[in-house]
Amino acid sequence: MSPTIILDEGQKAYSEGAQATIRGFNPSLIVELSATPPRGSNILVNIRCRELDQEEMIKLDLHVTNRSSTSWKDTLADSVA
């Protein structure tokens, strides 16, 4: 019986070596989980960030602020602060 393969961060499994490994298992089904699927992917389910937030699945306390400075040093200093 051929296995089912579930790939988390599946977009990282497109190198020739990764593909050869996956093919070596002779899977009957490959389920690829990815927040950034490559173009042409067969997307079966698309979950929006708002839905994840409503279900309390986002655990990081995110604070996004636009700054006028383009200097990476200012960005780093603000991050530390």
LINVENHU-V281310 format. One record per backbone hydrogen bond with DSSP energy under -0.5 kcal/mol. NH is the residue of the N-H (numbers start at 0). CO is the residue of the C=O. Records with the same first field share a line. If there is no record, write none. Layout:
# LINVENHU-V281310
NH = CO, CO
This chain:
# LINVENHU-V281310
2 = 24
4 = 28
6 = 4, 30
7 = 5
8 = 32
9 = 6, 32
11 = 8
12 = 9
18 = 14
19 = 15
20 = 16
21 = 17
22 = 18
23 = 19
24 = 20, 21
25 = 22
26 = 21
27 = 2
28 = 2
30 = 4
31 = 29
32 = 6, 30
40 = 37
42 = 40
43 = 41
47 = 45
51 = 47
52 = 48
53 = 49
54 = 50
55 = 52
56 = 51
58 = 56
61 = 59
64 = 62
74 = 70
75 = 71
76 = 72
77 = 73
78 = 74
79 = 75
80 = 76
